[in-house]
């Protein structure tokens, strides 16, 4: 680890020297590229500098203790012990910083919620999940742009697609992908029996413009009238957009906006996210199968969480965590769950890096 850190620190210093050269400063493209590389190394290089300084302070305290009388020697040894603890903490921090970073973490994302098994009860649960994530985004001031919301007559949702364009949204929400199961007595159940329904959630990183090649001839655009639960929600003009990507068969629908142009723009953003996820998943398929992490692969076929209403309990099956705060979580207070999943994933990755 130390050899790798020395290499990074040396590269960081070399980049600093190179950026000060007149020929680099006068070349905007080169200057920007080197500045980005140095910025990526900065946190790790500075943390290693602090670690080395703590090492020097420890050695100094131990040297001072050797030549002092008993009372002063005890003080220096006490200081040395505190510095050893500090070194251990700084070393753990360096291990975390050395882990490979998910390049998608700082991106926005596309959130997709679909009702699964359970008919209307599943659709009602899908709407509650929709409200839960909306509440979470409001708390964190994440943007929330509805692309498609297919509602039922009883107030449920068959499908919801939302663009969350805020920086870092994918990092916080990526562990939500999977099957969410609800256990409760539906309002229409006369016998008081508990029913089990499911919904699937998919969180896809938002694609950068340069990462997805989207040719016009590969996409068919269909116009149609927006549909809804009826009444005033029914649109009389063809403002809804359906995009069909021929090479992959991916279909995206957007009917939330009254403007055909806005619907088209949103639909293309979702299509690019799905294509990015499609090609990324294909490329990483073998690797993902061989290193299934503690928090799961994010595959929508996995049952990741159960919402048990009779016991007011939410259980995340990936880490065995149960919380009895159903009302708070469904209102958008997801940080406890997300922090626990992030910590579990980090611990698993650290254990893997130490064993390799």
N, C-alpha and C positions, 0 to 999 in steps of 0.2 A: 504494500500500500504506500509506503514512504517513497519508494522509487517512482511510483506513478505521480504522487503529489509533487515531488521535486521536478519532474518533467513538466507538469502543468504550470508550476510556479515559474520555471525558466521560460516557458513559452509566453506566459503572461507578461513577464518583464521584457522579453524580446519584442513582443508586439507593441509595447509602450514606447520602446526606443524607435521602432520602425515608423510608428505613426508621427513621430516628431520630425522625420526627414522631410525636407522641402519637396522632393519629387513625389512623395506619397501624399502630402497635404494638398498638392496641386492637382492630384488625380482623384476626382470625387468618387468614382466607382471603386477604385482600389481602397481609398480611405474608408468608405462605408463598409466594405467587406471586412477589412481588418478590424475596424471598430466593433462590428457585430461579433467577430470571433473573440475579441478581448472581453467584451461585455459578458459573453457566455461563460468565460473562465473566471470572471472577477470574484464572484461569491466564494468559489472554492479556493482561489489563490489567496484571498484575504483571510479566510478561515484558517488556512494552513500557516500563514504568517503569524496569526494570533497563537496558534498551537506551538510553533517554534519559540515564540517569545515566552510562553508559559514554561516550556522546557528549560529555557535559560534561567528563568526566575527560580525554578526548582533547584537546578544545579547550584545557583548562587546561595540559596538558603541552606543547602546541605554543606557547602564549604564554610559558610559563616558559623554553622553549628559546631564544626570540628574544633575551632580555636577559641570557643567561648567557655565561660564558667557555667556551672550547672544551671543557674536560673535563666540566663540568656540562651543557653543551649536548648532548654525546653521550649522557649518561645520560638526559636528558629525551626525546631523539629515540628512544632504545631503548625507553623506556617507551611512547612514542606508537605505535611499531610494534606492540608487544604489544597495545595497546588496539585498534588497527585489526583485528588478527586476532580479538580477542575480539568486536568489533562484527560482523565477518562471520559468526562462528558464531551470535551472537545473532539476526542477521537471518535466517539459515537456519531457526533455531528458530521465529521468528515466522511465517515462510511456512508451515511445517508446521501451526502452531496455527490459521492462518487458513483452512486447507482445510476444506471441509464435512465434518462428522463423520457417520458412520453411526449413526443413532439406535439401531440394534439391537446395537451393539458391547458394551454393558454387560449384555446379557441372557444368560439361559441359552439352551439350544437343545435341539432334538430331533435325534438322530443316527439315520439309517436306512441299513442295509447290506443289499444284496441280491445274491445270486449271479446272475451273468449267463451268458455263453456258456462252455461247458466242462463242464457236467454236475456230477458229484461233485467233480471237481478244483476247479471254481469255488466250490462250497460249502465245501470245505476251506480255500480261500484266504479266503473271506468270514469264516470263523471266526478265521483269523489276524489279519485286519483288526479284527475285534471285540475280540480280545485286545490288539491294539496300542493301540487307543483306550482300552480299559479301563486299560491300564498308564499311558498318558499322563494320564488323569484321576486316577489314584492318585498320581502324582508331583506333580500340581498341586493335590491335595486338592479336586478337583471332585466333586460328587455324581454317582452312577451308579444310575439306577433303570430296571431292565429292564421294558419294556412287553410285548414279544412276542419270543420266541426260537424260531424254527421250525427244529429240529435234524434232521439226517439220521442214519441208522443207523450211518454210518461216522465220525461225529464232526464233520461239517460243519454249516454253517448256510445254509439257503435264504434266510432273512430275519431280521433283528434290528432292533428298534426300541427306543431307549434315550432316557430323559429325563435331560439334564444340566442341572440347575437352577441351578448356581452362577453368580454374577455374573461377567461377562466371558468365559464359555465360548464364546459365539458368535464373539467377536472373534478368539479363538485358533484355532477349528476351521473357520471359514467357508470357508477356502480348500481344504478337503478334499473339497468337493462335486465329483463328476465320476466318470469311469470309471477304475478302477484295474486295470491289466493285469499279470498274472503270467506269467513264462516259466520253466518248470522241467520236470524229468523226473518225472512222477507215480510213486508207489510201485508202481502197478499196471502200469506200462509195461515190458514185457519186452524191447523192442527198444532201450531207452535213448534214445528220441526225446524232444526237447523239445516240450512242449505249451504252447499259449497259452490262457489263460482270463481272464475278466474279472469284475469286481464293480462295482456302482454304489454310490456313497456320496452321501447327501443330508444336509446340515446346515441345519436350519430354525430361525430365531429363535423363541424362545418368545413367544407372544402375551400382551399384557396383557389383563386381564379386560375393560377398557372398549373394546378395539379390535376385537373380533370379536362381531358380533351372531349369537347362536346360539339360534334359536327351537326349542322342544320339538317343534313339529309338523313341523319340517324334518328331524328325526333319527329313524330307526328303530333300536330296540335289540333285538338278538337274543342269546339265551343259548344256550350249547352247552358240551359237555364239552371240557376242555383236551386237546390231543393232544401227543404227544411221540414219542420214538424207540421207545417200547414199554416193557413191563415195569412197574416201579414208577412211571415217569414219567406213566403214563396216569391221568388224574383220573376218578373215578367219578361226580362230581356236576357240575351245570351252573354252573360258576363263571366260565367264560370269557365275554367280552363282545365283540360285534361292533356297531359303530356305522356306520350308512349315512346320509350326508348327501345328501338328495334333490336340492337345487339344483345341486350340483357333482358328484355321483357319487362323492365321496371315501368310502372305506371304511377304518375303523380296527379292528384286532383287538387285544385284550389278554387274555392267558391266563397271565401269569407268577405272579400272586398266587393264593393259595388262597381269598381273600375276594372274593366277587362285587362288593362295594362298592368295594374298593381297585382292582380291575380297571376298574370303571366310571369312577372318578376319573382314573386314568391315561389311559384311552382318550379321555376328554373333553379332557384337556390336550394330547394328541397331535393330536386333531381340530382344536382351536383353532389350534395351530401350523401345521397344514397349510392351514387356511382362510386364516390370516393371510398365509402365503407365496403361496397361490393368488391372492388379491386384490391383494397387493403386486406380484406378477409381472405380472399383467394391466395394472395401472396404469402400471408402469414399462417395459412391453414395447418401445415405440418408442424410448425413451431408451436402454435396454440394447442394442438392436440397433445404434444409431448410435455408441456409445462402448464398444466391446468392450475391456476393459482388458487389461493385460499378463498378468495372472494368470487370465484367462478370465472368463466370466460365471457360472461355478458350475453351468452346465447339466449335467445328468447324461448328456447325449449326448456330451460331450467326453472324449477320452482325456487324462487329466491326468498320469498317472504310470505308469511301468513298473518292476516288481520282477523283476530278472533274477537268478535264483538261481545258475545255473552260474558267473556272473561276480561274484556277491555285490555287485551294483550296483543302486542305485535311482536312476532318472532322472525328474526332474520336467520335463515337456516345455514347460511354460509359460514357464519361465525358463532352460531349458537347463542345469540343475544336476544333476550326477551325484555320488552319494556311495557310497563302498564301506564302508558300515557297516550292512549288512543286519540283523545280529543285534540291534544296539543299537536301531535304528529300530523293528523289529518288537516289541521289548520295551517300546516306548512313548517312546523318546527322540526325539521329533519336533521339538523346539525349533529345531534347526538348520534344518530344512526350513521350518518355519512362519515363523521370523525372516527367512529369505531371501525368502519370498513376500511378507511384509509390507513389507520394504524395497523390493522391486521395484514393488509396488503404489504405495507412497508416492512413489518416484521418478517413476513414470509420471504420477501425479496432479499432482506439482509441475511437471513439464514441460508438462502440459496447462494448468495455471493461468498459467504464464509466457507461454505462446503465445497465450492468449486475450485 
